[in-house]
Every structure is written in C-alpha cells, then in structure tokens.
Amino acid sequence: MHPYQVDDKIRQRVFILTAILAVLTARLLSLLVMNLPFAIPWYIEIPSVLGLFGAYIWFYDHVLWKYWPLSKLGWFQIPDLNGKWNVIIKSSYGGFEDTTNAIATIRQTASKICIGLQMEKSSSYSIHSVLTRIDRINPFQLIYHYINQPKADALKTMAIHQGTTWLDISDDLKVMEGDYYSGRGRQRFGTIKFTRST
C-alpha cells in the first residue's frame, strides 16, 4: 500500500482533534491513578500524551474513518473503496469495439491505498493516488498512476508500461467510471468502469 492524497484540511482536523483527545485522556488517567486507594506497581506505566496520540491516530487510520459519523461528515469524509470490483475496459487498441474484463482489489486505510487489477494477460497496481472532492456531478474523483506488467503468455508486443486512470465515484460508492491512458511503449487510451462486487 502507498500513501494517497486527500484534502489536507481533513488530516489537519483529525490531528487537532486527536491531540486534544490525547491530552484530555492523559489528564483523566492521571487523576484516576492519583485517587486510587492503592498504589500502582512500578512496572505498569501510565500512557503518555504522545502514546495516546499515536494509538488514537492508528485507530482512526485503520477503523474509525470508515464508520459513522466520520464517514458522513463533510469535514472528515473519505470514501471507503475497500473490496472487490468488476472492471470493464474498452481500449483504443480495438477501436472501442471489444471489451476486456478484469477484477480489481482495493485495499485502503485513511492514509494508504492500493488498487490492483487482474486481467487475462496482465496485471497492474497503483503507485500514486489522489482522492479528491470535486464540484461536478459526482462529489469525489479517484486519480491513480499505475504500472502494468504482462504475464508470461502475453503477446510479444506487450511490455511493462505506466499509465493514469481518472474515475468519477458515484454517491453510493458502488460505481466508478472514467478514462485511462497508458504511457510510452503502449500509447493506448480508453474507458474504464468499476462496479463493486463486495
């Protein structure tokens, strides 16, 4: 998985709220320990503000970001794209007449993502991504840069190449649709549609 870009303000808000929560929790724990009727053994440490901050950031990054209310509040919303997707690709190589089917697997946290596609003759994986809010029909767009690797039995004309995909994400997060192009060596372009299967 690799880091991806989202609105910087989302991460700023998360860091500020997490820091406040860590300070408050550390203070409450210290008050609780001071008022206990017995002494805490020396080998049990009270978590520090930094320790609590790290734990809260990890918990947000791996769990909280995709659940209500954070998943619905505009100030914190990051679309959850985790899962399997059925993919249909139409390429300029075949004059947009033929379609290629693929299976995509997306793994995502609040800070990292990986988009992998498995096709009959090749596979690809993302190396850089941007998940951005847009002011058009759909509220979010996913843009990612990928590397495609042909399989051993692929045509000799196929070679490792890079490309970029732009996807508009539907409101219900069940469809992503857009365009792609491949870089030097292939110089193809086309349309691509992701439909969530799980």
C-alpha positions in Angstrom: 0.0 0.0 0.0 1.2 3.5 -0.7 0.1 6.9 0.8 -2.5 8.8 -1.2 -3.5 12.5 -1.2 -6.8 13.8 0.2 -7.9 17.2 1.3 -5.2 18.5 3.6 -7.8 20.1 5.8 -9.2 16.7 6.7 -5.9 15.5 8.1 -5.3 18.8 9.9 -8.7 18.5 11.7 -8.0 14.8 12.6 -4.6 15.7 14.1 -6.0 18.6 16.1 -9.0 16.6 17.5 -6.8 13.6 18.2 -4.2 15.8 20.1 -7.0 17.3 22.2 -8.4 13.9 22.9 -5.0 12.5 23.9 -4.4 15.4 26.3 -7.8 15.0 27.9 -7.4 11.2 28.2 -3.9 11.5 29.7 -5.2 14.0 32.3 -8.2 11.8 33.2 -5.9 8.8 33.6 -3.6 10.7 35.9 -6.5 11.9 38.1 -7.8 8.4 38.2 -4.4 7.0 39.3 -3.9 9.7 41.9 -7.3 8.9 43.5 -6.9 5.1 43.6 -7.0 3.6 47.1 -3.8 1.6 46.3 -0.5 2.2 44.6 0.1 1.2 41.0 3.1 -1.2 40.7 6.2 0.4 39.2 6.2 -1.8 36.1 2.8 -0.5 34.9 3.2 2.7 33.0 0.5 5.3 32.6 0.2 6.1 28.8 1.8 9.4 27.9 0.1 12.0 25.7 2.3 11.0 22.8 1.5 7.3 23.3 -2.3 8.0 23.4 -2.0 10.3 20.4 -0.3 7.5 18.4 -2.9 5.0 19.5 -5.8 7.2 18.5 -4.2 8.1 15.1 -3.7 4.4 14.4 -7.3 3.6 15.5 -8.6 6.4 13.3 -6.5 5.4 10.3 -7.5 1.7 10.4 -11.0 1.7 11.8 -12.8 5.0 12.7 -12.5 6.8 9.3 -15.0 4.5 7.6 -17.7 4.5 10.2 -20.5 6.9 11.1 -20.3 9.8 11.9 -16.8 10.4 10.4 -17.8 8.7 7.2 -20.7 11.1 6.6 -19.4 14.4 8.0 -18.1 16.6 5.2 -15.3 17.8 7.3 -13.8 14.3 7.7 -15.4 12.3 4.8 -13.1 9.9 2.9 -14.9 7.4 0.6 -14.4 3.8 1.6 -13.4 2.0 -1.6 -12.2 -1.3 0.0 -13.2 -4.5 -1.6 -13.5 -6.4 -4.9 -14.7 -4.6 -8.1 -15.7 -6.0 -11.5 -14.0 -3.9 -14.2 -14.9 -3.4 -17.9 -12.3 -1.8 -20.1 -12.7 -0.5 -23.7 -9.5 0.4 -25.5 -8.5 2.4 -28.5 -6.5 -0.7 -29.5 -9.6 -2.5 -30.7 -11.4 0.7 -31.8 -13.5 0.6 -28.7 -15.4 -2.5 -30.1 -14.1 -5.2 -27.8 -14.2 -5.2 -24.0 -11.6 -6.5 -21.5 -12.9 -7.8 -18.2 -10.8 -7.5 -15.0 -11.1 -7.9 -11.3 -9.9 -5.1 -9.1 -9.0 -5.3 -5.5 -8.8 -2.1 -3.5 -7.2 -2.1 0.0 -7.5 1.2 1.8 -7.0 3.0 5.1 -7.5 6.7 5.8 -3.9 7.3 4.7 -2.9 4.5 2.4 -4.4 2.7 -0.6 -3.5 0.0 -3.2 -5.5 -0.5 -6.4 -4.7 -3.8 -8.1 -6.2 -5.1 -11.4 -6.0 -8.7 -12.6 -6.7 -9.2 -16.3 -6.3 -12.3 -18.5 -2.9 -11.3 -20.0 -1.6 -8.7 -17.5 -1.9 -7.2 -14.0 -1.5 -3.7 -12.8 -1.0 -1.9 -9.5 -1.2 1.7 -8.4 1.9 3.6 -7.3 0.4 7.0 -6.6 -3.2 8.1 -6.0 -5.3 11.2 -5.3 -8.8 11.0 -3.8 -10.2 14.5 -4.3 -13.5 16.3 -3.8 -14.9 17.9 -6.9 -17.6 20.3 -7.7 -19.2 18.5 -10.6 -21.9 15.8 -10.8 -20.1 13.3 -8.5 -18.7 14.5 -5.2 -15.4 12.5 -5.4 -12.9 11.6 -8.0 -10.1 9.0 -7.8 -7.0 9.5 -9.9 -4.2 7.0 -9.8 -0.9 6.3 -11.6 -0.2 2.6 -12.3 2.3 0.1 -13.6 1.1 -2.7 -15.8 3.0 -6.0 -16.1 2.2 -8.5 -18.8 2.0 -12.2 -17.9 4.4 -14.8 -19.4 2.0 -15.9 -22.1 1.1 -12.4 -23.2 1.7 -11.1 -26.7 5.2 -10.2 -27.6 4.1 -6.7 -28.4 3.0 -6.2 -24.7 5.6 -4.7 -22.4 5.7 -3.2 -18.9 4.3 0.3 -19.0 2.9 3.0 -16.9 -0.4 4.8 -17.2 -3.0 7.0 -15.4 -6.7 6.5 -14.6 -9.4 9.1 -13.7 -12.5 7.7 -12.1 -15.7 9.6 -11.0 -17.1 7.9 -7.9 -20.9 7.5 -7.6 -22.7 8.8 -4.5 -23.4 5.3 -3.3 -19.8 4.2 -3.8 -20.9 1.3 -5.9 -19.7 2.5 -9.4 -16.5 4.3 -10.5 -16.3 5.3 -14.2 -13.9 7.2 -16.3 -10.9 7.1 -18.6 -7.4 5.9 -18.7 -4.3 6.2 -20.9 -1.1 4.2 -21.0 2.3 5.8 -21.4 5.3 5.4 -23.7 5.5 1.9 -25.2 1.8 1.3 -25.4 0.2 4.7 -26.1 -3.3 3.5 -25.7 -6.3 5.1 -24.1 -9.9 4.1 -23.3 -12.8 4.0 -20.9 -12.9 2.0 -17.7 -15.8 1.2 -15.4 -15.5 -0.3 -11.9 -18.6 -1.9 -10.3 -18.5 -3.0 -6.7 -18.9 -6.8 -6.2 -18.2 -7.0 -2.4 
